[in-house]
Amino acid sequence: MAYEVPPAIPHFVNREDEQERAFHAVDDWNEPFRPLCVAVSGIAGIGKTELACKILREWRVRFPDGILHVDLDDYRVRGAVDPMETMDALLRAMDTGPEWSGHSLADRRRLYQTKTAGLELAVFIDNARYESEVQPLLPASGSSVVVVTSHGPLADLEAGAAVEIPLAPLGERDAMDLLKRASGDRRLDDDEETARELVRLCDGLPLAIRVAARHIRAHRRRSLSSLLGEFRNKLLGEGLPEVEKIWNTAYEALGSDAARLYRLLADAPGSTFTKYSAAAILGCEPDDAAAALDELDAAGLITDVSDDFGSESERMSLHALLRAHAKRCMLRDGDGEELADAQRRIVSWYLRQAQLADARAAGGRLTLAPSIPKLPDAEDMPFDNPFQWLEAERHALYGCVALAYARGLDAEAWALCEPLWTHYLDHPHYTDIVEAFGTGLAAAQRAGHVRAVVRMRCQLARPYWDNGKFEEADRELDQALAASRALSDSADDRKLKASAIEFRGRFRGAEGRWDEAAADFEDALGAHEAIDNKYGVMLLSYRLGEAAARLGESGRAAELLERAHLMAGQLGRQRMTARTGFALAGVLRGLGEAERARELYHQALASARARGSEFDEARVLDALAALADETGDAAAAREHRAAANTIRERNGASL
């Protein structure tokens, strides 16, 4: 019997988990008349064929009746495969001449079933596109196995694949290992920065890594930095000839909506998308966008990514090299107005979703941008947890700020920064937020919107002082207060002026100047009381209570923080209820009220976990550990401290 597995490629790395899944599936298979089907899927160049062959080589002894191989692309004409030809290929491999095969597909199928019945056989079907191409080639034996590779999942395979193995790109460590092994070049050890950049360019695609290694081997006397620039231009500008034809074929087979979505995704903000954001890009209903996404999925042009929000918001991504291919398709087949319209829609859609999430996460607070009405050609996102949604979409939201500014959508650019402020308080991504707020400030200045300039400067100051950049924070606040003098005496403008004074007080507190901070908080509190702004009164009572605690005025601090905590609860402000409770607990500890402090800490801990704020969670756990130490509960102290350290390790923070 035939053994039709090509020789092993050198330098195969990783994929151990995928191999184990296949091996365990064979061990556990117990169907007497139906073969085990292992379906390996992934984009062109991801290493599907290499993995399938490696698995089959391991099975050579296990399947003594042979390993048959048919590459369906070898029999594909204008996108279609003739099943009689593929069946003939397998029958020939089983030593059956054409004179015995009969004249119809049914004849060949019956003969194939007869010859494979009861055999311990492995069949490798490479480059399948549709279930109908695979089904006739399944052997009639439960002791056999079929390994199928395809660009996308074969969802319509009868009874499904027993084992589905989607291939993801290689991680950075494995990608570097492959590059070093395949190139055999010591320069990669001497110039680690360029080596890492080469790996990042390949984005975990094994084929791209092998091409990069070949490029390095062919130019051993040139510097890696010069090869990097040349390879980048080739990879992103022209694409890899080894896969460009495959991707072009997949793209050209798409329907009009799927092809348009693919082109537009090249310049979409963020690295992931859902059917709802895809619908906003296309300007259609989510179900219509889902149909286009299903086409892209079946063509192997998009991949699913892990998601915390359920099936309604299943998240997908476009591999970096496919994004570059989609951009080439846009240059070839798209037009500028199509792209401009899609980008205006997606910016407006994300702004509306962020405003809805912000309103649910933070409640009513000082915001300047008008609410965006529901878009007529896109549905709102049905997110259950606004905090988690803001975190999951933060890259897209940051991208929308830059995109809006580049498109001259200044009102949208600075308006997006308002919900990003709520997100920043729980997830302090400093570099991203400084860039976003800086862009928002530039947009507000370009639009001549004085109120937005004041707000943007205040909010930009916060990440500056959080990072110890006090001069930059001081400069922004000075200019914010100077600009606020041009505001009117309306209630809204008085609220904004009070906010600017509050920000200066917080900055002074960050510098340790708590007496000056308390004076600012007193002024801002009076301004909010004068216009009967209950949220402002609650917030400034909290700020002033914190300042009093820092100044050693524990009794006054407890009184102010009790007031703030009660008001936050009455106003239904989850995050502020937790934060005021946390601050109050710290003061009560000093006053000897350990039980009340512990209760407030646990409430704050539950809130941090509900919001997905690991920063706040670790901070509360530290406080609980300290309280446990003070009350002589060493076991609880160890437990809380270990949990806090686990969070910091997970986030790469020093202990």
C-alpha positions in Angstrom: 0.0 0.0 0.0 1.1 3.6 -0.7 2.9 5.9 1.7 2.3 9.3 0.2 3.7 11.7 2.8 6.4 14.2 1.6 9.7 14.4 3.3 9.8 16.4 6.5 10.7 20.1 6.3 13.7 21.2 8.4 13.2 23.3 11.5 9.6 22.6 12.5 8.8 24.3 15.7 5.9 24.4 18.2 2.4 22.9 17.5 2.9 20.3 20.3 -0.6 20.9 21.7 -2.2 20.5 18.3 -0.3 17.2 17.8 -1.4 15.9 21.2 -5.0 16.7 20.4 -4.8 14.6 17.2 -3.0 11.7 18.9 -5.5 11.6 21.8 -8.4 11.7 19.3 -7.1 8.5 17.6 -6.6 6.8 20.9 -10.2 7.6 22.0 -12.0 6.9 18.7 -14.6 4.2 18.8 -16.8 4.3 15.7 -16.7 1.0 13.8 -18.0 2.3 10.4 -17.0 6.0 10.3 -13.5 7.3 10.1 -12.1 9.8 12.5 -11.8 13.2 10.7 -9.2 15.7 11.9 -9.7 19.1 10.3 -6.7 21.5 10.4 -7.6 25.1 9.3 -5.8 28.4 9.1 -4.7 31.1 6.6 -2.3 30.3 3.8 1.3 30.1 5.0 0.3 29.2 8.6 1.8 25.7 8.4 -1.3 23.5 8.0 0.3 21.1 5.5 3.5 20.8 7.5 1.6 20.0 10.7 -0.6 17.4 8.9 2.4 15.7 7.5 4.2 15.6 10.8 1.1 14.0 12.4 0.8 11.5 9.6 4.5 10.5 9.9 4.0 9.7 13.6 1.0 7.5 12.5 2.9 5.4 9.9 3.1 2.4 12.2 -0.4 3.0 13.5 -1.9 2.7 10.0 -0.2 -0.2 8.3 -2.5 -0.2 5.3 -1.0 3.0 4.0 -1.2 6.8 4.0 -2.9 8.3 0.9 -2.5 11.9 -0.1 -4.5 14.1 -2.5 -4.0 17.8 -2.9 -7.3 19.1 -4.2 -5.6 22.2 -5.6 -3.9 19.9 -8.1 -7.4 19.1 -9.5 -9.0 22.5 -9.2 -10.1 24.2 -12.5 -11.7 27.6 -12.2 -12.3 27.0 -8.6 -14.0 23.6 -8.9 -12.7 20.1 -8.3 -13.8 17.1 -10.4 -14.6 14.4 -7.8 -14.0 11.6 -10.3 -10.4 12.7 -10.8 -9.7 12.9 -7.0 -11.3 9.5 -6.5 -9.2 8.0 -9.4 -6.1 9.4 -7.7 -6.9 7.6 -4.5 -7.8 4.3 -6.3 -4.6 4.4 -8.3 -2.7 4.8 -5.0 -4.4 1.6 -3.9 -3.2 -0.2 -7.0 -6.6 -0.1 -8.8 -6.3 0.6 -12.5 -8.9 2.7 -14.4 -10.3 -0.3 -16.1 -11.7 -1.5 -12.8 -13.2 1.9 -11.7 -16.4 2.0 -13.7 -17.8 4.9 -15.7 -19.5 7.0 -13.1 -18.7 8.7 -9.8 -21.1 6.3 -8.1 -19.1 3.3 -9.5 -15.9 4.8 -8.2 -17.4 5.6 -4.8 -18.7 2.0 -4.4 -15.3 0.6 -5.3 -13.5 2.9 -3.0 -15.8 2.0 -0.1 -15.3 -1.7 -0.8 -11.5 -1.4 -0.9 -11.3 0.7 2.3 -13.8 -1.2 4.4 -12.1 -2.6 7.5 -8.7 -1.1 6.6 -6.4 0.8 9.0 -5.7 3.6 6.6 -4.9 7.3 6.8 -6.1 9.7 4.1 -4.6 13.2 3.8 -6.9 15.6 1.9 -5.0 18.9 1.4 -6.5 22.3 0.5 -10.2 21.6 0.8 -12.6 24.4 0.3 -16.0 22.7 0.6 -17.5 19.7 2.3 -18.6 18.3 -1.0 -15.0 17.9 -2.1 -14.2 15.9 1.0 -17.2 13.7 1.6 -16.7 11.2 -1.3 -13.1 10.6 -0.2 -13.9 9.4 3.3 -12.9 5.7 3.7 -15.6 3.2 4.9 -13.8 2.1 8.0 -13.8 3.2 11.7 -10.2 2.1 11.9 -9.1 4.8 9.5 -8.4 8.5 9.9 -8.8 11.4 7.6 -6.7 14.6 7.9 -8.2 17.6 6.1 -6.6 21.0 5.7 -8.5 24.1 4.7 -8.2 27.8 4.8 -11.4 28.2 6.8 -13.5 25.8 8.9 -15.5 23.2 7.0 -18.7 23.8 9.0 -20.9 21.8 6.6 -18.9 18.6 6.8 -21.4 15.8 7.5 -21.6 15.2 11.3 -18.8 17.7 11.6 -15.1 17.0 12.1 -14.4 14.9 15.2 -11.4 17.1 15.9 -11.1 20.7 14.7 -7.6 22.2 15.0 -7.5 25.8 14.0 -3.9 27.1 13.7 -2.9 30.4 15.2 0.3 32.3 14.3 3.4 31.4 16.2 4.2 33.3 19.4 7.2 35.6 19.4 9.5 33.1 21.1 8.7 30.2 18.7 8.9 32.6 15.7 12.4 33.7 16.7 13.4 30.1 17.3 12.3 29.3 13.7 14.0 32.3 12.2 17.3 31.5 13.9 17.2 27.8 13.0 16.1 28.4 9.4 18.7 31.1 8.7 21.6 29.7 10.7 22.9 33.2 11.0 24.7 34.4 14.1 24.0 38.1 13.3 20.5 37.5 14.7 22.1 37.0 18.2 24.3 40.1 17.8 21.5 42.4 16.6 18.5 41.3 18.7 16.5 44.5 18.1 16.5 44.0 14.3 15.8 40.3 14.8 12.8 41.1 16.9 11.6 43.6 14.3 11.9 40.9 11.5 9.8 38.5 13.6 7.2 41.2 14.3 6.9 41.9 10.6 6.2 38.2 9.9 3.5 38.3 12.6 3.9 34.6 13.4 3.3 33.3 9.9 5.8 30.4 9.4 6.0 30.9 5.7 6.9 34.5 6.0 9.6 33.6 8.6 11.1 31.0 6.2 11.1 33.6 3.4 12.9 36.1 5.8 15.4 33.3 6.7 16.0 32.7 3.0 16.5 36.4 2.4 19.1 36.5 5.3 20.9 33.4 4.0 21.1 34.9 0.5 22.7 38.2 1.8 25.3 37.2 4.4 27.5 40.2 3.9 24.9 42.9 4.2 23.7 44.4 7.5 20.5 43.1 9.0 19.1 46.6 9.3 19.4 47.1 5.5 17.8 43.7 4.9 15.0 44.6 7.3 14.0 47.7 5.3 14.1 45.8 2.1 12.1 42.9 3.5 9.5 45.2 5.0 8.9 46.9 1.7 8.5 43.5 0.0 6.3 42.0 2.6 3.9 44.9 3.0 4.1 46.4 -0.4 4.2 43.5 -2.8 3.3 40.5 -0.6 4.8 37.1 -0.7 4.5 35.3 -4.1 4.1 32.0 -2.3 0.8 33.1 -0.8 -0.3 36.2 -2.8 -1.8 34.0 -5.5 -3.8 32.0 -3.0 -5.1 35.1 -1.2 -6.0 36.7 -4.5 -7.9 33.6 -5.5 -9.8 33.6 -2.2 -10.6 37.3 -2.5 -11.7 37.0 -6.2 -14.2 34.3 -5.2 -15.9 36.5 -2.6 -19.4 38.0 -3.1 -19.5 41.8 -3.5 -20.3 42.6 0.2 -17.6 40.3 1.5 -15.1 41.6 -0.9 -15.9 45.2 0.0 -15.8 44.4 3.7 -12.4 42.8 3.3 -11.0 45.8 1.5 -12.4 48.2 4.1 -11.1 46.2 7.1 -7.5 47.0 5.9 -7.9 50.5 7.4 -10.4 49.8 10.2 -9.4 51.0 13.6 -8.2 48.4 16.1 -7.0 44.9 15.7 -10.3 43.1 16.2 -13.9 43.5 15.0 -17.4 42.1 15.6 -20.4 41.7 13.3 -21.7 44.9 14.8 -18.6 47.0 13.9 -18.5 45.2 10.5 -22.1 46.3 10.0 -21.1 49.9 10.7 -18.3 49.7 8.2 -20.6 48.3 5.5 -23.6 50.4 6.5 -25.9 47.4 6.8 -27.8 45.2 9.2 -25.7 42.9 11.5 -27.1 39.7 10.0 -26.0 40.9 6.5 -22.5 41.7 7.9 -22.5 38.3 9.5 -23.1 36.7 6.1 -20.1 38.6 4.7 -18.0 37.5 7.6 -19.0 33.9 7.2 -17.7 34.2 3.6 -14.4 35.6 4.8 -14.1 32.9 7.4 -14.8 30.1 4.9 -12.1 31.6 2.6 -9.6 31.7 5.5 -9.2 35.4 5.3 -10.2 36.2 8.9 -9.8 34.3 12.2 -11.7 34.1 15.5 -10.1 35.4 18.6 -10.8 34.8 22.3 -13.8 36.7 23.5 -15.3 37.5 26.9 -18.7 38.7 25.7 -20.6 35.7 24.3 -21.8 34.9 20.8 -23.5 38.2 20.2 -20.2 39.9 20.1 -17.9 37.2 18.7 -14.6 38.9 18.0 -12.5 38.3 14.8 -9.2 39.6 13.5 -7.4 40.1 10.2 -3.8 38.8 10.2 -1.3 41.6 9.7 -0.1 40.3 6.4 -3.7 39.7 5.2 -4.4 43.3 6.3 -1.6 44.4 4.0 -3.1 42.2 1.2 -6.5 43.8 1.8 -4.9 47.2 1.5 -3.5 46.1 -1.9 -7.0 45.0 -2.9 -8.4 48.4 -1.9 -5.8 50.2 -4.0 -6.6 48.0 -6.9 -10.4 47.7 -6.7 -11.7 50.2 -4.2 -12.2 54.0 -4.3 -11.5 56.9 -2.0 -15.1 57.9 -1.4 -16.0 54.3 -0.4 -13.3 54.3 2.2 -14.1 57.8 3.5 -17.7 57.0 3.9 -16.9 53.8 5.8 -14.4 55.5 8.1 -16.9 58.3 8.9 -19.5 55.6 9.8 -17.2 53.6 12.0 -16.0 56.7 13.9 -19.6 57.8 14.5 -20.6 54.2 15.5 -17.7 53.8 18.0 -18.4 57.2 19.5 -22.0 56.3 20.1 -21.2 52.9 21.6 -18.5 54.5 23.8 -20.9 57.1 25.0 -23.5 54.5 25.8 -20.9 52.4 27.7 -19.7 55.5 29.5 -23.2 56.5 30.6 -23.7 53.0 32.0 -20.3 52.8 33.6 -19.9 56.2 35.1 -23.5 57.6 35.1 -24.2 61.2 34.7 -21.1 63.4 35.0 -19.5 66.4 33.4 -19.3 65.7 29.6 -19.3 68.3 26.9 -20.0 66.4 23.7 -23.6 66.0 22.6 -24.9 62.4 22.5 -24.7 60.8 19.1 -28.1 59.5 17.9 -28.5 55.9 16.7 -27.0 55.5 13.3 -29.7 54.7 10.7 -27.6 52.0 9.0 -26.0 50.3 12.0 -27.2 48.6 15.1 -25.9 49.3 18.6 -23.7 46.8 20.4 -25.6 44.7 23.0 -22.8 44.8 25.6 -23.6 43.4 29.0 -20.6 44.9 30.9 -19.6 48.4 29.8 -16.3 48.3 31.6 -15.3 45.1 29.8 -16.4 46.4 26.5 -14.4 49.6 26.9 -11.3 47.5 27.7 -11.9 45.0 24.8 -12.4 47.9 22.3 -9.7 50.3 23.6 -7.4 49.8 20.6 -10.3 50.5 18.3 -11.3 53.6 20.3 -7.8 55.0 20.4 -7.5 54.3 16.7 -10.8 56.1 16.1 -9.4 59.3 17.8 -6.5 59.3 15.4 -8.7 58.4 12.4 -11.2 61.1 13.3 -8.5 63.7 13.5 -6.9 62.6 10.2 -10.3 62.9 8.5 -10.9 66.4 10.0 -13.7 65.1 12.3 -12.5 67.3 15.2 -15.7 67.2 17.2 -15.7 63.4 17.1 -11.9 63.2 17.9 -12.2 65.1 21.2 -15.6 63.6 22.0 -14.1 60.1 22.0 -11.7 61.1 24.7 -14.5 61.6 27.2 -15.5 57.9 27.5 -11.8 57.0 27.3 -11.4 59.0 30.5 -13.7 56.6 32.3 -11.8 53.7 30.9 -8.4 55.2 31.9 -9.4 55.4 35.6 -9.8 51.6 35.8 -7.2 50.7 33.1 -4.3 53.2 33.1 -2.6 52.5 29.8 -0.4 55.6 30.0 1.2 55.8 26.6 -2.0 55.2 24.7 -4.0 57.7 26.7 -1.4 60.5 26.5 -1.4 60.1 22.7 -5.2 60.0 22.5 -5.7 63.0 24.8 -3.0 64.9 23.0 -4.8 64.3 19.7 -8.1 65.3 21.3 -6.6 68.5 22.5 -5.3 69.3 19.1 -8.7 68.6 17.6 -10.4 70.9 20.1 -7.9 73.6 19.4 -8.4 73.2 15.6 -12.1 73.4 16.1 -11.8 76.5 18.3 -13.9 74.8 21.1 -12.7 76.5 24.3 -14.7 74.3 26.7 -13.3 71.2 25.1 -9.7 72.7 25.3 -10.2 73.2 29.0 -11.4 69.7 29.5 -8.8 68.1 27.3 -5.9 69.9 29.1 -7.2 68.9 32.5 -7.5 65.3 31.5 -4.2 65.2 29.7 -2.5 66.5 32.9 -3.6 63.4 34.9 -1.5 60.7 33.0 1.4 63.2 33.1 1.4 63.4 36.9 0.6 59.7 37.2 3.9 59.1 35.4 5.8 61.7 37.5 5.9 64.2 34.7 5.0 67.1 36.9 6.3 69.9 34.8 4.1 68.8 31.8 1.1 68.4 34.1 1.6 71.8 35.6 1.9 73.4 32.2 -1.4 71.8 31.0 -3.3 72.9 34.1 -2.0 76.5 34.0 -3.2 76.7 30.4 -6.5 75.0 31.2 -7.2 77.5 34.0 -6.2 80.4 31.8 -8.6 79.3 29.1 -11.4 78.8 31.7 -11.3 82.5 32.4 -12.9 83.0 28.9 -15.9 80.9 29.9 -19.3 82.4 30.8 -21.2 82.5 34.1 -23.7 79.8 33.1 -24.2 76.8 35.4 -22.4 74.5 32.9 -19.4 76.8 32.6 -19.2 77.3 36.4 -19.2 73.5 36.7 -16.3 73.2 34.2 -14.3 76.0 36.0 -14.8 74.1 39.3 -13.6 70.9 37.6 -10.4 72.7 36.4 -9.8 73.9 40.0 -10.4 70.3 41.3 -7.8 69.0 38.8 -5.3 71.5 40.0 -6.0 70.3 43.6 -5.5 66.7 42.6 -2.2 67.6 40.9 -1.0 69.4 44.1 -2.0 66.4 46.1 0.1 64.2 43.8 3.0 66.5 44.6 2.4 66.2 48.3 1.2 69.8 48.7 -2.0 68.7 50.6 -2.7 72.0 52.3 -2.9 73.7 48.8 -4.9 70.8 47.4 -7.4 71.1 50.3 -7.8 74.8 49.5 -8.6 74.0 45.8 -11.1 71.3 46.8 -12.8 73.8 49.2 -13.2 76.3 46.4 -14.5 73.7 43.9 -16.9 72.2 46.5 -18.3 75.7 47.1 -18.8 76.2 43.4 -20.7 72.9 43.1 -22.9 73.7 46.1 -23.7 77.1 44.6 -25.2 75.5 41.5 -26.7 72.5 43.3 -24.6 69.9 41.4 -25.1 66.9 43.6 -22.5 64.8 41.8 -19.9 67.6 42.1 -20.7 67.9 45.8 -20.2 64.2 46.3 -17.0 64.1 44.4 -15.4 67.1 46.1 -16.5 65.9 49.5 -14.5 62.8 48.7 -11.5 64.8 47.4 -11.6 67.0 50.5 -11.9 64.0 52.8 -8.8 62.5 51.2 -6.9 65.7 51.7 -8.0 65.9 55.4 -6.8 62.4 55.9 -3.4 63.3 54.5 -3.2 66.3 56.7 -3.9 64.2 59.8 -7.4 65.5 60.4 -8.9 62.0 60.8 -12.2 63.0 62.4 -13.0 65.6 59.6 -11.8 63.1 57.0 -14.2 60.4 58.3 -17.1 62.9 58.3 -16.5 64.1 54.7 -15.9 60.6 53.4 -19.0 59.2 55.1 -21.0 62.0 53.4 -19.4 61.2 50.0 -20.0 57.5 50.4 -23.6 58.0 51.3 -24.2 60.4 48.4 -22.4 58.1 45.9 -24.8 55.2 46.9 -27.8 57.5 46.6 -26.7 58.6 43.2 -26.2 55.0 42.1 -22.6 55.5 41.2 -21.0 52.1 41.5 -17.3 53.0 41.0 -17.5 56.1 43.2 -19.3 54.2 45.9 -16.4 51.7 45.9 -13.7 54.4 45.8 -15.3 56.5 48.6 -15.7 53.3 50.6 -12.1 52.4 50.1 -10.9 55.8 51.3 -13.3 55.8 54.2 -12.0 52.3 55.3 -8.4 53.6 55.4 -9.5 56.4 57.8 -11.6 54.0 59.9 -8.6 51.7 60.3 -6.7 54.5 61.9 -9.6 55.2 64.2 -9.7 51.6 65.3 -12.9 50.6 63.5 -11.5 47.4 61.9 -14.8 45.6 61.3 -16.4 48.4 59.4 -13.1 48.9 57.4 -13.1 45.3 56.5 -16.7 45.4 55.3 -16.0 48.5 53.1 -12.8 46.9 51.7 -14.7 43.8 50.6 -17.4 46.0 48.9 -14.6 47.8 47.1 -13.0 44.5 46.1 -16.3 43.2 44.6 -16.7 46.4 42.7 -13.2 46.2 41.2 -13.8 42.7 40.1 -17.1 43.5 38.5 -15.4 46.4 36.6 -12.5 44.2 35.6 -10.1 46.7 37.2 -7.2 44.5 38.3 -5.3 47.7 39.3 -7.9 48.5 41.9 -8.3 44.9 42.9 -4.6 44.6 43.8 -4.8 47.8 45.7 -7.8 46.6 47.8 -6.1 43.2 48.4 -3.0 45.0 49.7 -5.2 47.0 52.1 -7.0 43.8 53.3 -3.6 42.2 53.9 -2.4 45.1 56.0 -5.7 45.1 58.0 -5.3 41.4 58.5 -1.8 42.0 59.8 -3.1 44.6 62.2 -5.8 42.3 63.6 -3.5 39.3 64.0 -4.9 37.2 61.1 -1.7 36.0 59.5 -3.3 33.4 57.3 -5.7 36.0 55.7 -2.9 38.4 55.3 -0.9 35.8 53.3 -3.9 34.9 51.2 -4.7 38.5 50.3 -1.0 39.4 49.6 -0.5 36.3 47.4 -3.6 37.2 45.4 -2.4 40.8 44.9 1.1 39.6 43.8 -0.5 37.2 41.3 -2.3 40.1 39.7 0.9 42.1 39.5 2.9 39.3 38.0 0.1 38.7 35.4 0.4 42.4 34.4 4.2 42.5 34.4 4.3 44.9 37.5 7.1 44.6 40.0 6.1 43.3 43.4 
